[in-house]
Amino acid sequence: MPGQKQDISRLNFACYELRGVVDFKIQNARCLSFPDRGFDVIFCISVYYHLEIPFQVLEEILRILSLKEKIVSGDFNKKGMDIINE
């Protein structure tokens, strides 16, 4: 299933002529392979709702953020997901 989601994402990026702008990786969000302070901005959209232990993931995100530390985050609760599913 994760590979299929990457395929859909790749098609979306190609549709907007953004192929090659993003490198897709599948990793354990509680133990990422990226170095400390390696990113200036991290986008987490519709992620936390699906996690069993969101605080562990958030700690890992904070570890890999640079000192500029910008997180763009958005998520739905169950009601919001039900609306999307309709």
Secondary structure, DSSP 8 states (H G I E B T S, - for coil): -HHHHHHHHHHHHHHTT-TTS-------TTS-SS-TT-EEEEEEES-GGG-SSHHHHHHHHHHHEEEEEEEEEE---HHHHHHHH-
